[in-house]
Amino acid sequence: MREHLYSARDWFVQKADGIHAKMWLAVLSFTESCVFVIPPDPLLVAMTLARKDKWIKYVTIVTVASIVGATIGYGIGAIVFDTIGVRLIAFYHLQEYMAQATELIHKSVFVFTFTAAFTPIPFKVAVLAAGFTKANFFAFIIATIGGRGARYALIAFVAKVFGNHAAHIMKRFWVYTTIIGVCILVFYFGYLLFW
């Protein structure tokens, strides 16, 4: 297992130094939002460590690509969920999460989408659920822009400021963020149910 982690880290470092790094960053960000499982975060960190002066440019690339991917994912959920969407959910074994996400999207598309966009909660589930339920697209896209933009800006900024210690800091941060995000969802939707 440790060998796989080192080889994955080496791959990201190699891509960060390559001439096609920005393309890889956009591709990973785009696909992670709608169909694929590999997040762009490690590559964003590696690229920021390599060129700290370009961190804002990298954040812009990764955020825009993620928003475009989320828009395509919304379309998959809205138009071809029965053929493509179902297979994606089954492939990643996310059927239970999809059922929960659909229920949460019905209650507040903005709160759930923003939380999923910012935290390590699988974002593609929120995206497909939003499309499947034909949720308010404006609220969905604003939440996506805010959540993804804030997430990637934070990751790149921490990498820029803390350098090689960024990975350790972010690991702890995402644990706490996930806990807080889940608590926000529970309290918010509990409030909607009982008040």
C-alpha positions as CSV (number, residue, x, y, z in Angstrom):
1,M,0.0,0.0,0.0
2,R,2.8,2.4,0.9
3,E,4.5,1.7,-2.4
4,H,1.3,2.7,-4.3
5,L,1.2,6.0,-2.3
6,Y,4.8,6.8,-3.2
7,S,4.2,6.0,-6.9
8,A,1.1,8.2,-6.9
9,R,3.0,11.0,-5.3
10,D,5.8,10.6,-7.8
11,W,3.3,10.7,-10.7
12,F,1.9,14.0,-9.4
13,V,5.3,15.5,-8.9
14,Q,6.3,14.4,-12.4
15,K,3.2,16.0,-13.9
16,A,3.7,19.2,-11.9
17,D,7.1,19.6,-13.6
18,G,5.8,18.6,-17.1
19,I,4.9,20.9,-19.9
20,H,1.4,19.7,-19.9
21,A,0.8,20.2,-16.1
22,K,-2.0,22.8,-16.6
23,M,-3.8,20.4,-19.0
24,W,-3.6,17.6,-16.5
25,L,-4.8,19.9,-13.8
26,A,-7.9,20.9,-15.9
27,V,-8.6,17.2,-16.9
28,L,-8.5,15.9,-13.4
29,S,-10.6,18.7,-12.1
30,F,-13.2,18.3,-14.9
31,T,-13.5,14.6,-14.6
32,E,-13.5,14.5,-10.8
33,S,-16.6,16.7,-10.8
34,C,-18.7,14.4,-13.0
35,V,-17.3,11.0,-13.8
36,F,-13.9,10.1,-12.3
37,V,-12.6,9.6,-8.8
38,I,-9.1,11.1,-8.8
39,P,-9.1,14.6,-7.3
40,P,-6.9,17.3,-8.7
41,D,-5.8,18.4,-5.2
42,P,-2.4,16.6,-5.1
43,L,-1.4,18.0,-8.5
44,L,-2.6,21.5,-7.5
45,V,-0.3,21.3,-4.4
46,A,2.6,19.9,-6.4
47,M,2.3,22.7,-9.0
48,T,2.0,25.4,-6.4
49,L,5.1,24.1,-4.6
50,A,6.9,24.2,-8.0
51,R,5.8,27.7,-8.9
52,K,4.4,29.6,-5.9
53,D,4.0,32.8,-7.9
54,K,1.4,31.1,-10.2
55,W,-0.9,29.8,-7.5
56,I,-3.8,32.1,-8.4
57,K,-3.5,31.0,-12.1
58,Y,-3.6,27.3,-11.0
59,V,-6.7,28.0,-8.8
60,T,-8.5,29.6,-11.7
61,I,-7.7,26.7,-14.0
62,V,-8.8,24.0,-11.5
63,T,-12.0,25.9,-10.5
64,V,-13.2,26.7,-14.0
65,A,-12.6,23.1,-15.1
66,S,-14.5,21.8,-12.1
67,I,-17.4,24.1,-12.8
68,V,-17.6,23.0,-16.4
69,G,-17.4,19.3,-15.3
70,A,-20.2,20.0,-12.7
71,T,-22.3,21.5,-15.5
72,I,-21.8,18.4,-17.7
73,G,-22.5,16.2,-14.7
74,Y,-25.7,18.1,-14.0
75,G,-26.7,17.4,-17.7
76,I,-25.9,13.7,-17.3
77,G,-28.1,13.6,-14.2
78,A,-30.9,15.6,-15.9
79,I,-30.9,14.0,-19.4
80,V,-29.2,10.6,-19.4
81,F,-29.3,9.4,-15.8
82,D,-31.1,6.2,-16.6
83,T,-28.3,5.2,-19.0
84,I,-25.0,6.9,-18.0
85,G,-25.7,8.2,-14.5
86,V,-26.9,4.9,-13.1
87,R,-23.8,3.2,-14.4
88,L,-21.5,5.8,-12.8
89,I,-23.2,5.5,-9.5
90,A,-23.1,1.7,-9.6
91,F,-19.4,1.7,-10.8
92,Y,-18.4,3.6,-7.7
93,H,-20.8,1.8,-5.3
94,L,-22.5,5.1,-4.4
95,Q,-26.2,4.0,-4.6
96,E,-26.8,4.6,-0.9
97,Y,-25.1,8.1,-1.1
98,M,-27.2,8.9,-4.2
99,A,-30.4,8.2,-2.4
100,Q,-29.4,10.4,0.6
101,A,-28.1,13.1,-1.8
102,T,-31.4,13.2,-3.7
103,E,-33.3,13.7,-0.5
104,L,-30.9,16.5,0.6
105,I,-31.0,18.2,-2.7
106,H,-34.8,18.4,-2.6
107,K,-34.5,20.2,0.8
108,S,-31.8,22.7,-0.2
109,V,-29.8,22.5,-3.4
110,F,-27.5,25.4,-2.4
111,V,-26.5,24.1,1.1
112,F,-25.9,20.6,0.0
113,T,-24.0,21.4,-3.2
114,F,-21.8,24.0,-1.4
115,T,-21.0,21.6,1.4
116,A,-20.1,18.8,-1.1
117,A,-18.1,21.2,-3.3
118,F,-16.0,22.4,-0.4
119,T,-15.5,19.2,1.7
120,P,-14.2,15.7,0.7
121,I,-17.8,14.5,0.4
122,P,-18.0,12.9,-3.1
123,F,-18.9,15.9,-5.2
124,K,-20.0,13.9,-8.3
125,V,-22.9,12.5,-6.2
126,A,-24.2,16.0,-5.4
127,V,-23.8,16.9,-9.1
128,L,-25.7,13.9,-10.5
129,A,-28.4,14.2,-7.8
130,A,-28.9,17.9,-8.6
131,G,-29.4,17.0,-12.3
132,F,-31.5,14.0,-11.6
133,T,-33.9,16.0,-9.4
134,K,-33.9,19.0,-11.9
135,A,-32.8,21.2,-9.0
136,N,-32.6,24.9,-9.4
137,F,-29.6,25.3,-11.8
138,F,-28.8,28.8,-10.7
139,A,-28.5,27.9,-7.0
140,F,-26.5,24.8,-8.0
141,I,-24.0,26.7,-10.1
142,I,-23.5,29.5,-7.5
143,A,-22.9,26.9,-4.8
144,T,-20.5,25.1,-7.1
145,I,-18.5,28.3,-7.9
146,G,-18.4,29.2,-4.2
147,G,-17.5,25.8,-2.8
148,R,-15.0,24.7,-5.5
149,G,-13.4,28.2,-5.7
150,A,-13.0,28.3,-1.9
151,R,-11.7,24.8,-1.7
152,Y,-9.0,25.1,-4.3
153,A,-8.0,28.6,-3.2
154,L,-7.5,27.3,0.3
155,I,-5.4,24.3,-0.8
156,A,-3.1,26.4,-3.1
157,F,-2.7,29.1,-0.5
158,V,-1.8,26.6,2.2
159,A,0.7,25.0,-0.2
160,K,2.2,28.4,-1.0
161,V,2.6,29.5,2.6
162,F,3.5,26.2,4.3
163,G,5.4,24.5,1.6
164,N,6.2,20.8,2.2
165,H,4.1,20.8,5.4
166,A,0.9,21.6,3.4
167,A,0.0,17.9,3.0
168,H,0.0,17.2,6.7
169,I,-2.0,20.4,7.5
170,M,-4.6,19.7,4.8
171,K,-5.1,16.1,5.9
172,R,-6.0,17.3,9.4
173,F,-8.1,20.2,8.0
174,W,-10.2,17.9,5.7
175,V,-11.0,15.6,8.6
176,Y,-12.3,18.5,10.6
177,T,-14.0,20.1,7.6
178,T,-15.8,16.8,6.8
179,I,-17.0,16.5,10.4
180,I,-18.2,20.1,10.4
181,G,-19.8,19.8,7.0
182,V,-21.8,16.7,8.1
183,C,-22.8,18.5,11.3
184,I,-24.0,21.5,9.3
185,L,-26.1,19.3,7.0
186,V,-27.6,17.4,9.9
187,F,-28.5,20.6,11.9
188,Y,-29.8,22.4,8.9
189,F,-32.0,19.7,7.6
190,G,-33.0,18.8,11.1
191,Y,-34.2,22.4,11.5
192,L,-36.1,22.1,8.2
193,L,-37.8,18.9,9.4
194,F,-38.8,20.0,12.9
195,W,-39.5,23.7,12.6
